[in-house]
Amino acid sequence: MADTDHDRPLLSVRGLRLGVRAHASGEPPRDVEIVHGVSFDLRKGRVLGLIGESGAGKSTIGLAALAHARGAMRITGGEVLLDGENILALDNAGKRGIRGARVCYVAQSAAAAFNPAFRLGDQVIEATLRHGLATRAEARVRAVGLFRMLGLPAPETFGRRFPHEVSGGQLQRAMTAMALCPRPELIVFDEPTTALDVTTQIGVLAAIKSAIARTGTAAIYISHDLAVVAQIADDIMVLRNGETVEYGPARQIVERPVAAYTRDLVRQHEIRHDEVPDQSGRFFEMTGIFASYGSVPVLSDVSLHLSKGQTLAVVGESGSGKSTLARVATGLLPPRQGTVRLDGADLPPRLNGRSKAHLRRIQMIYQIPDTAMNPRQTVEDIIGRPLTFYHGLRGAQKRARVADLLEQIDLGPAFLDRYPAELSGGQKQRVAIARALAAEPDLLICDEPTSALDPLVAAGILRLFLRLQQERQLSYMFITHDLAIVQAIADSVAVMHRGRLVRFGPRSSALRPPFDAYTDTLLASVPQMRVGWLDAAIARQAAGVASPD
Amino acid sequence: MKALFPIPASAAIGLLGLAVVLVCAMFAPWISPFDPNAVIGDPWGPAQPGHPLGFDNLGRDLLSRLITGARTTVFVALAATVIAFVIGVFLGLTAAILRGLTDAVLSRFNDLLMSIPTLIFALIVLSALPQNLMVLILVMAVLDATRIYRLARALAMDVGAVEFVEAARLRGEGLLWLLGREILPNTMTPLLAEFGLRLAFNVLFISTLSFLGLGIQPPTADWGSMVKENKDGIIFGVSAALVPGAAIALLTVSINLVVDWLLRRTASLRGGRDDG
């Protein structure tokens, strides 16, 4: 696309600084700077990707393009020039005139951003009407056009639906339509596909990409996933702790990263685990499992098995029944039919029927470590409880063992007296792993243990899992939607789709063609760390395979 | 408990107020300058040297009655509230953890008790039972426990849905551990807030019952009945009724200041909830 105005960028951010006044208890309030002087230019029709882990300041910088600072944050320095005008200097009325008209925002969770009490169509055109940019009839026509462009079903009538009547992917597209409706000069996308399944994500990504290209609007695209940003952005800025680590064209960042941190980000998928050749052991086995919540069937006829010291990855999108499988294995949800066996003996189907010895041998690791640990207990209490409960350790003996476990998860005894709130996300997940290890289990059931973590932290946790497996002959049932993780750690793979097992076997054969239709879609939907992957994937889909969303 | 220091000014005021009331309650016979039940002055006589607050409707020394009344009021209100919390929280958490039949039975029985207006229920029960302090405290506690049961159960339902409780269940923990170690500490914040409120309500409730003649029996001094006895004085411009009223206010405000401070301390353990 041609640049019409070569001299002046549409958006020019100069030395942007944001800070927050911290009120630590017992200390006088002090100002903490969150973003330390970030600068970039964005031309018409171009897309800038902002990438970094949580706390890097990506969203904060994105919102500054709307002259907005979230919560207690304040913009403390720098300029945000929109078409040459410093929008930070405008009064509130002036800022309102820009927001939702010239600059629009697409939030991460569309489900939370739409008002459930109003129809989608009315919400999509609301900002356009408020700013008087079109009459209601014109805006409606425009919205229908956008619905069509974004590939929403029945575009003529889509606007009459309520938010709860459409899927998550469709809601995210509707939000993009909302942002496009006033024909803004700039759209800020704040992690628009992070909450979606991979198979849904690819459709939304494609829709956003083509909409940006066809409307010629400029965009800031925020994500923690470099592979996603690389598909959409022309330029990428890598952020860390509120500072620019690296800023350059997307291709250069992905293919020839300069900064060490960027190189780590690009390399994060490079954990390798060689598949164990002999997978005939049946240390853990689920046979002919049928399960339901009330009268709603969730699992039908699922059979799988796992050898000692190996990893079984269970993959599938949300609603496919993978977490239910874990609940059946732990006894939280007794199956309606089928058996669960561990080490050659049947496990009682109900939690109440299982003995302490049964319970000790299967431990669970949760997706969100914050909720998996009691916020009122110290790390010592959290890790020490299974030691007392299963092994009768008390006092100094227990404390020594907890310190020992902390060493094994690469945290030191300094963490003994901390509360979970005083730990980072990765540290919390490590403590959760130590709690599971304290029981001296044989099987760990891990329910998406890394998906709530930043990529580099997640990679560290995966390495820890692999190391512990080698040291202790642990078996893992690893539930995930991320095929990169499967490649990194699994020996065998089970693919779930709508409560059924569509594929099961050693990783090398399960993830090799010929595929069933679902596994094929799933594999093709995983973003790859190279520029142009999305275009190729779309072209491939257009050539024959059914649309995934 | 190192986290409790330094004490902010508001909490210090609350602690001071509570200390004054408690000292009065504990050492009333020694502190009180006159016999609280002896008529030694004119009805509603004004303040004079030795009698800084003047006299009540019968001519008894108001200061002595106030000091002695603290004993009854604080003891009854505190005992009733504590017992109510023990019953309400224990049953509420049990119902939330066990669910099913236990929950249904406990909750419907609770609804049954709550469906009868509190005051009427108390009046009927108290007029049927022997009138002594223990019965009064228990009746107040049971009536209050219904409200606390509801609150505790609702809170525990929320907390019980969080994964660390599931993790404890998976570990094989019993009811008492789940109740006392996993759920109770995480419901403390709202429960403490409710405790402050309930204690204040109970001070007022005793007053109501005493006013109707079913609470604390004359001539025993208590703040509620002192308001009742002296209320007619207000018409003649005698402020005797306001003095025990002010004492009730002091106690209530002090309790709430202390509770607020405790809430802030316990809330700060949770990430992101620190308002300090």
Interface residues (C-beta under 8 A of the other chain):
Chain A: H23 S25 G26 T330 G331 L332 L351 R354 K356 L359 Q363 M364 Y366 I368 D370 T371 A372 M373 N374 P375 R376 Q377 R385 P386 F389 Y390 Y419 P420 A421 E422 R435 A439
Chain B: P6 V162 E163 F164 E166 A167 A168 R169 L170 R171 G172 E173 R181 E182 P185 N186 S268 L269 R270 G271 G272 D274 G276
